[in-house]
Amino acid sequence: MKAGNTTQPLGPADLFACQSKHLSLLPQDGNNPKANATAAVEAKFITPRDPVIETANGGRLPAVPLAEAQKLNLFKKEAELQGSQGGKHVIRRATMEMAAEQETDQGATIDDSMSGQSTRAEAPLRSAIPPTKTHPLFPQLPMYGPPTVLRNLQTFAFQISSAFLSLAFLGTIVLGSMFTSIPILFRHVYLRLTFRNPYARRPFYEEEKRRKKARKESAIAWKRQRRRKSGSSKQCFNGKTTPEGNEYEPTEGGKDPLICDVGYYARRVGLDVEEYNVQTEDGFVIGLWHLYNPNDYTPASSSHRDQDDPIVFPETYLEDGHATPSQQYSPGERKYPVLLVHGLLQSAGAYCANDDDSLAFYLAKSGYDVWLGNNRCGFRPQHQMLTSNDPRMWNWNIRQMGVMDLPAFVSRVLSETGFPKLGLICHSQGTTETFVALAKEQRPELGNKISVFCALAPAVYAGPLIGKMYFKFMRIISPGMFRLVFGIHAFIPFMMTMHRWLPGSLYGILGYRVFSFLFNWSDMRWERDLRDRMFQFAPVYVSAESMRWWLGRECFASQKCILATREEGKREEEEDEGQDPGMEEYFAKGTVHQTEQRDHGNESKKWRGRNAWYDERVPPFALWVAGNDELVDGRRLLRRFERGREPHVRVVHSKVIEEYEHLDVIWAMDMIEKVGREVKEVIWQTAPLEARKLCRVPKGCENIDIWEDTNSL
């Protein structure tokens, strides 16, 4: 309070009401029952650094700055204690808080004069970035209050500016991809004119021809069967002969219509999909797909599959381990649960695009209970309380995906299956959110629910591609300019509009060319006849804030790592330089090495592990690194584990596949041989003994012994 001000200090109830207004869903005027029902009443701390706001009607609102959440709870507690403890002490505490806030605001004002940023809820959107940080790699998210006329106008202004500027950016990328395709086109024409096949040099050219022919025959056989309305004792579907009574008989077939429907492609291989709606602890509704065999499983009712309460790992099912809604398998015939999580700008459909050679379908037919998680927003942005026009709907990044989405997926799968643990498989960004979530400063208790974490193309360290011109542009612009160009809602939503408007074949071609130009990969190892299908499941809606985390000036693109600063990385490199000269050759071999940690000595390990990211709760890791991956540097992550910087990490399997690029670990034609079979074996090898007794043995795992954790002996 200023000297000479005769205004009485606000009581704790008034302070609480004032703070609640800043954090509520709608403006609070006291006369609107709907607004009153959405008033902020308490901050729930999911982790010590991750508060969410609970409203009067029991709803959840996404993360807010830590200080704002703490003030809400403080004022609420003091208001509740005022009657029993008297007002003087409470008001004195409240006045001290207000003075501290005033000092903070004065400091912010000084910072504002230099950076243009402010912590106040009513600050303009462009400058509403708190200058304080919980971690150098995880700066606090912007503070968005309830909508007002001014804020709605500001939001609309950002939508207009980003609509034009982000479209111009996208147009530049598309033109660049088309320009770089010209030499490829000329070479293709030249080879044709000289009577040579431009595809003959592809590594799987003969196999591609065989599969294409088989797929054509399958489509003809499907049409013939449909006309006759009865199948013969032996029919050919999707290139495979399916005898009568086969366990996996297709219920869809014919020519591929190129649609964004995982259920359709599952039915083409004799499986099917049911979709669950899962609510995260901050109120987002995310999609969870369950693959099943129609011959031995009855889908759950739609009401059961609807969103549940935002509570993860409830004690009701952990106590008995068998409180599943419908126990459809007898003991010894149950299926061990496996959860797959996708990469950046993708959906879980990426695991289902290669017919029987899709990783998800392969694991399901091997005998696992396969679940596919789709991160927040995806194809259909949904929240318990927010609409897609509200900037709070998009106020999240990789931290929220790891701390909120992943535990929600794991909890729901364990709840449905009745197991205490599951196997987790992630690709690219999916590995990032898992590595973040398991860190000892984030949500390490999640590791107790995972029997093994299989990381495909692990995205922890940045590769050389991050230095490309268009990525550098996003890194050098200020946060305010980033918002001006890309907005405060979805990142370039016009991509999704194109997805809806364009025919599947044209969209597939365009999608491949654009992403090939951006990420410098090729389709040389993919089945070319299925390439357009692969891009029907990407891109999806992601937040501009999430892309700023990946590519902006503060986080991954600048620090080159998801959990360590650039300075920490340089120190590690300096410490490692000149030591253990055989290591570089060791990591360049690209061979499988199973749990062969080198002995650096206890003292050396203790010294090297002084900055470890993980504690004893971390689950076993299995890693498949693409040796020709320019987007991320998987070898550096292996080197971190191998050199004892993570003393609690147990690497049960690791492999560098030299010729693979970033997406080859899920789309290459030989992926099943080089990745899929090993994933299948590692999951069974690390499954808990009690689960192995209850479950059927996956096909091909009859001779796989249980993994012994030497660290626990």
N, C-alpha and C positions, 0 to 999 in steps of 0.2 A: 504494500500500500504506500502511496505517496504521502509525504509529510503534509499535515494539514487537512487531509481528506477526512471528513466527518462521517462518511458513509460507513454504516455498521458492517463488520465482516460477515461474509456469507456463512450460513450454517452448513453443516455437513450434508443435510438433505438437499439444500439448494445447490451445493457443489456437485453432489451426485446427479441431480436432475440436469444440471448444465453439461456435465461430462456425458451423460446418457444421450443427450440430444446430438452430440457430435458423432456418436457411434451407432445410432439407430438406423433402421432400414428407411423409414420415412420421417419427414419433418414432424416434430412434436408440437401440437398446438393445444392439447388438452381437451379438445372437443371432438376429435376424430377417433372413434373406437378402433378403426382399422389401424391407424397410426399408433395408437396406444398399445395395441397388441404386439406391435413389432418394435417396441422400445427396447433398447439395450439394458439388460439388468445385471449381467455378470460377464466377466472374462474367464473363459475356461482355458487352462494351459495344457495343451496336448503334450508339449515338451516345455522345459523352462524358457525356451526362446520362441515358442509358437503358440500365442494366444489366439483364440477365436471368440467371437462375441455371441452370447446366448441371449435371445430376445424373450419378451414376456410370454409369448405363445409357444416357447420351447424350440424355436427355430435357431439356426446357426448362420452367422455371417463370417466371411473369410477374414484372414489375418489382418491385424492392425499393428501399428508400431507398439513395441513393448511398453514404452512409457505410458502411452494412452491407456492400454489395458490395465496396467498397474494402478493408475489413478482411479479408474472406474471401480476397481475392487476396494481400494483404500477408502474412497468416499462412501461406498456402500457399507463397509464394515463400521466406519465411524458413525454413519447415520443410524445404524442398528444399535450401536452402543451408547448413543447420546442420552437416551432416556435413563439408563441405569447408572451411567458414570458422570452425568452432569455435562453441561455444555461448554464450560470454560476450557477444559483440556482439549476437547474435540475441536473447538473453534481455533484454539491456538495452533494445533497441529495442522488444521486446514489452512490457516493463514501462512504458516511456514511453507506448506506445499505451494500456495499461490505465489509466495515470494520466490521460491525456487523456480517455479515455472516462469516467473517474470525474468529472473536471471537467465534462464535457458533461452527465453525468447529474445533477450537482449543479445546473448551470444549468437543466436541464430540470425539476428538482424545484422550483426557484424559479418557473419558468414554470407548472409544474403547479398550484402553489398559487393561481395567478391564472386560468389557462385550463382546468385539468383535463386537459391533454394530456400525453402521454409518448411518448418515442421507443423505449422498450424493447419487445421482442417479446412479453414475457409480460404487458404492461400490459393492463388490461381493454379490450375492443373499443371501447367507447364513447369512450375517451380515447386510442386508439392512432393519433393523427395527429401526425406529426413537426412541431414548430414551425418548423423551418427550411424554406426554400423555394428551389427552383432558379430560379424566376421568379415575379413577383407573380401572373401569370395561370396558372401551372402549379405549384401547391403539390405537395410530395411526397405520394405515395399512402400509405395506411396500411400498417403493417408487420404482416403476419399470419404467425405461425410455424406449424409443423406442428401437427396436431390433438392435443389432449390432452383429458382428461375435463372439465377446467374450461372450456377453450375451446369444446368441443362444447356444453356447457350454456349458455354465453354466446351462442353462435350460435343455439341453439334458442330462447333467450329473445328475441333480436332477431327471429327469424322469427315468433314468436307475436305480439309487440307490433306489428310492421309489418303482419301479416296483418289485424289489426283496424283499426289506425289508418289505413293506406293505403286500406283498403276504405271507411272512413268518408270519407276525402278524395275518393275516386273517386265515392262516392255523392252527395256534395255537388255535385260537378261535373255529374253526370248530372241531378240535380234542378234545378240551375241552367239546364242546357241545355233541359230540359223546360219550365221556367217561362218562359224567354225565347221558347219556341216557341209559347206560347199566343196572343199577338197575331197571329202569322203564320197560325195555324190559323183564328182568327176572321175575318181578312181573306179567307182562302181560301174559307171558308163563305159569307161575305157576297157575294163575287163570284159564286159559284155560284148563290146564291139570286136574284141580280139578273140571271141569265142571261148572265153574262160569264165568259170563260175566264181563270182566274188565271195561266195560263202564257203568255198572248198577248204580254205585255210583255218576255218573255225575248229577248235580242238575236239568238238564232239559232233562234227558234221554228219558222219554216218549214222550215229545214234539219233540225231535230230531227224534225219530222213525216215528212219524206221518208226520213230514215235509219231511223226506226222502222218505217215501212212496208216498206222494202227488207229490213230484217232479218227481219221476219215472213215475207215472201215467201221469203227464203233458207231459213228454218227449214222451211217447207212443202216447198220443192224438195228439201231434204236428206232429209226423211222419205220423199218419193216415190222418190228415188233409192235409198235404203236398202231400200225394199220391192221395187223392181224389180231390185236388186242389179246394176244396170248404169246408167251415166250416158249421157245423150243427148249429142249433139255440142255442145250449148250449154246450160249450166246457170247458175243464179244463186246465188251464195254470198255471204253477209254483205253484201248490197246491191250486189254488183258482178257483172257478167256475166263468166263464166269460160269462154272457148272451149276446145275440146279441144286438148290439148297445151300449155296455158298453163304458163309457167315456175313459177308458184306456185299449184298446185291444192290447195285445202283438203282435209285428211284428217279433220277433225272438223267438226261442224255441228249444226244443230237449235237447240232452245231452250237458252239459257245456263243451266247448272246452278249458277252462282255458286260456284265452287270456287277454292281457293288453289293453282292449278297453272298456272305460266307455260307449260309445255309444251303444255297443252291449248289455251290461247288462241293460241299460236304456230301450232299445227296448224290452227286455224280460218282462218288467213290464208295457209296453204300453206308455213309454215316449221316448224322443230322446234328442240328444245333438248336439249343434253347438259350434264350438271353435272360440274364438276371440284371436287375437294376440295383446298384449298390450305392449307399449314401456314405460319403466321407465325413470325417469329423468336423469339417468346415462347411458342410451343407451341399457339396456338389453331388450330382447323381451321375454315376459312371457305369459304363456297360461292361458286363462280364459274360462271355460266351462259354457255353459248356458243350463240348463235343461228346456225342454218345452213339452207341450202336442201337438202332431201332429194334433189333432182334432180342436184346436182353435188358433194355432199360425203358421205363415209362417216364416221360417228361413230367416235371412238376407243374402244378397249376399256375396260371398266370398271377393269381393273387399271392402265391407263395414266392414267386420270382420277382415280385415288386420290391421297391426299395424298403430297407429295414431301418432301424434306428441307427443314428450315427455313433454307435458304440463298437469298438473293436475288441475282439477276444473276450466276449462275455463269459462269465463263469458257468453259466447254465450248461454249455456244451463241453467246457473243459473238464468239468468234474467227472462226468461219466464217459466222455469220449465217444458216445454212440447215439447221441440225441439227434439223429438225422430224421428228416421228415418222412422218409420212406426207405427203409433198409431193403434194398432189392437184391442184394447178393449174400450168399451164405458164407460163413467163415471159411477162409481159404480161397475164396473166389472173388473177393473184393479187389478193387483196382487202386493202386497207389496214386495219389493226386499229384499232378504236375501243373504248374502255372507258368504261362508264357506271357511276356510283356514286350511290346514293340519298341521301335526306334522313333527318332524325331520325324515329324510330319507324316508318320505312318499310322496305320491301325493294326490290330492283331490279324487282320486279313492277310498281311504279308506272310504269315506262316501257313497260309492255306491256298496258295496260288499255283502250285505245281502238281496238281492231282495227287496220286499216291506218293510222289516224291516230295510232297510238302512235309515239313518237319512235324506240324501238328497232327496231320493225318497218319503219318508214319508212327508216331508215338502212340496214338489212339489204337491203331490196329496191332501194335506190339503188345498192348494189354495195360496201358496206363489210362488213368482218368484225367483227361486233358481239359484244362480251363484256359481261356484266353482273355487277358485283361486289356481294356481300352482306357487310356488316361483321360482326364477331365476334358470336357468340351467335345473333342473328337468330331464325329459326324453330326451329332445333335447336342449342342450346348444345353445343359440342364442344371438347374440349381433349385434347392428347396424353396428359396425365397426370391432370388434375384432373377432379373430378365437379362437377355443378351445385350440390351442397350445400356445397362448400368456398368460403368467402368469397374466396379468392384467384382463383377463377374469374371473379369480378365486380370485381376490383380494377383498373379501367381507366377512362379517360375519353377525351376527344377527342384528346389527345396520342398515346396508344397507337394509336388508329385511324389517325392520320395517319402516325406514324413506323413502325408495324408492318404494319397491314392494307394500306394503299395500296401500299407497295413490293412486298408479296407478290403483290398482284393484277397490278401492272405487270410484275413479273418473270415470272410464269407466262404471261401473255399473250404477251410477247416471246419466251419460250422455245418456246411452241407455234407461233407464227407465223413466227419466224425474222427478224423485223424489228428494227432497232436502236431504233426509236421508235414511239410510238402516239399517237393523238389521245385526249384525256381530256375527258369530259363529266360534270359533277357538278351536282347540285341541292341547294340549302340546306345541310344539315349536310355533305354530300359536298364542297361547296366549302370549308367550314370546315376539314375535315381536310386538304384539299389546300393551302390557304393556310398552314396551320400547318406541314405537312411541308416545304414549299418554302422556308420562312424560313431565313435564313442561320445561325440558332442551332439549327436542328432537323436537317433532312436535305436540304440544298440540292442534293446531287448527283443527287437524283431528277429534277431539272429537265432533266438531260441525256438522259433517256429519254422525254420528252414533247415532241411536236412543237407542240402547242397545247393550252392549258387553256381549255375552254369552261365558263364559270360561269353557271348559270341561277339567278336569285334569290340572288346571292352573300350569304352570311351571315357578314359580318365585323363590321359595326356593328349595334348593337341598335336596333330601332324603338320607337315609343311603347307598343307592346303589353306590353312588359316591365314596365310599371308597374301592370298590372291586379292586383286584390286578391289573387287566388289565387297569382299569381307572386310578389307581394310577400311573402306569407306564407312561401313557401319561401326567400326571400332573407333574412328577418329572423331565422329560427330558427337556433340554433347548429348546428355540425356534429354534435354528439352528439344533439341533438333531431331533426335530419334523419334520422339513422340509426334513432332510436327509432320515427319515423313511417314511414319508407320502407325501412328495413332495410339490410342490407349485401350483399344478393344482387341479384336482378332487381328492377327498378322496377315496382311494382304488377303482379305476375304474373297477378293475377286477370283482367286484360284478355285475356290469351291463353287463359285458361280459358273465358271468354265466347266467344271466337272459335271454340273447338272445340264448344261446346254449342249455340250459337244457330244457327238457320237463316240461310243466306246473306243473304236479303232483309232479315230483321229486324236482323241484325248490321250490314248496310250502312246502314240507316236510322239506327240508334243511333250507329254510328261517325261518320256525317256530322254528326249533331246535336251530339255531344259535341265533336268537333274544330272545328266551326264556332263553337261557343260559346267554346272555349278560344282560338282563333287569329283569330277575327273575320273569317272569309272566307265566301264564298257559292259556290253552284254555278251562278250566273247564266250563266257562259260555258262550262260543261261540258255534255256531252251527258247529259241527265237520265236517259235510258234505260240508261246505262252507269254511273251513279253508284254503285250498290250493288257493282258489280264492282270499282270502284276501291279500295274499302275492304276487299276480301278479302285484300289484300297488306299490311295494316297493322292494328294495330301489331305490332311484333316485340319480342323480348326485348332490353332494354338494361339496363345496370347502373345501380343507384341512384347509384353514384359518378359516372357520366357525367352523369346528370341534375343532380346536385349541382354539377358543373362549369358546366352551362348556367344553372341557376337558383338556386344557393346563394349565400351571402353573400360568397364570396371572389373569384369568377372573372367569367364573362361578364355575368351580370345586374347585378353591382355595377360592373364596369369599363366596361361598354357596348361592349367591343371584344374581339376574340380575341387581339390581339397588342400592344396598348397599354393602359396604365393610364388611369384616368379623368383623372389629372393631366396626362398627356402629351396626351390628347385636348383638354383645355381649353387647354393652351398652343398647340396647333396652331390652334384656333379663334380665339384671341386674335391670333395672328400673321396669320391670314387676314382678320380682320375689317377692313373698310374698304379692302381691297386688291382690285384687279381687279373693279370693280362690275358688269361685264357677265357675270360667271360664273354668278350665280344664275339669270339669265334663260337663259343657255346650257344649264344642266342641266335646266331646266324644260321645254324644248321637246319632249323625248321623241323626237327624231329620230336616225337612224343617223349616226354620224360615224366614219369609218374612218381610223385612224391619224393623227388630226389633233392631235397634241400641240402646244400653244402654246409659243412660245419665251419662256421667262422669263429667258434669259441664263445663261451658264455659271456665273457666280458665284452667281446666285440659286438655280439648281438644286443646286449643291453645298451651299449653306447649308440649303436646304429638305430635302435628302436626307441630312442628317447623322444622322437617326434612321431610316434606311431599313430595312425588314424583309428585303429580298431583295438578293442579289448578282448577279454576271454570269451565274450558272448558271440563273437563272429562265427558264422557257419563255415564249413569247408568250401573252398573255391575250386572250380574247374574252368579253365580258360582256353578258348580257341581264338588265336590271333591271326588276322589276315596279313601275310607278309608284304603284300603290295598295296597296303592301305595308306593313302596319303591324307585321309581325314583325321585319323587318330593314330597314336603311337602305342601300340599294344606291347611292343618289346620292352619299352621303358617300364611299363607296369610289371612285367615279369621280372625285370631286373631289380625292381624295388623289393619284390617278395623274395627273390633269390639271395639278395645281399643282406637279408636279415633286418630290414627296416620295419617289418611288420611281424614281430615275434609271435603274435597270436594267430596269424593267418596260416592255415593248413591248405596247401595246394595239392589236391588229390590227383589232378590231371592237368596238364598244359600242353599246348601244341601250337607251333607256328606253321601255317600252311603258306609257303612262299609265294605261290602263284595266285593266291586269292586276293581279291579286292574287298571293299567294305561290305557289299551286299552279297558276295559269293557265299558267305557262311550260311545264308538261308535260301539262296536262289540258284546256286551252281548246280549243274546237272549231276555232278558227282558228290553233292553235299551229303547225301545219305551215307555213302561209303567213308567220307573223310570227316564228317561231323556227326551226323544223325546216330549212327550205330554206337559211337563212343559216348554220346550224350545219354542214350538209352542205358548203356552199361553202367555209367558213372552214377546215374540216379538210383539204380537198383543196388549198386555196390554200397552206397551211403545211406540207403533207407534204414530206419531203425529196425532192430531185430524183431520187436513186437509187431511192427507193420508188415514185415516180410512173412511172418507166420499167418497173418490174416489175409494176405493178398495172393492172387495168382502170380506166378512167375512170368514176367514179360518174355515174349518169344525171343529166343537167342540169348537169354540170360540164365539158362539152366545151370551153367558152370561158373557163374560169377559169385565169388565168395564175398561176404560182408567185409567192408573196409574197417580196419582196426586203427583207431585214433591213438597213435603213439604218444601224443601230447597229453592225453588224459590218463596215461598209465602211471 
